[in-house]
Amino acid sequence: MGYFFVASQTVHRRSSRRLSLDQFVSDLQASAALHGDLASFGEMSANDLTSLYDFVFAGLLDNHYPAVTVRRKVQPMPPLFDAECRPRVRAAERRYKQLYLATDTRA
């Protein structure tokens, strides 16, 4: 019995379908850490304010918009489709989708 190997990559991403934007915005507005006493914010440095914002925002994202782990199959680029060819191919595809000309199909 033969075995084969499929190269895969583990990716962490967030599914936008799970986000309730209204609930997220209301929780963000209700956050005491971001809407506290303005005098206390005046005493904080820019780095401290950024850290506070990151902490609160990351917690809300994890609560409302959890990250999921996905395994993707890694497919190598075909030898003829290199980094130099890719922009030209994409430009030709865009032209074809806009104009639908036979010359763009051949290109």
Number of C-alpha atoms within 10 A of each C-alpha: 2 3 4 5 5 9 11 12 10 11 11 9 12 15 10 10 7 10 15 11 12 9 11 16 12 10 13 17 12 12 14 11 14 16 11 11 10 9 8 8 15 10 10 11 10 11 9 12 15 11 12 14 14 12 13 15 15 13 13 17 16 11 12 16 20 15 14 10 10 13 11 12 11 11 9 7 9 7 6 9 10 10 9 9 10 12 11 12 13 11 13 17 15 13 15 17 12 9 9 12 11 9 9 15 12 8 12
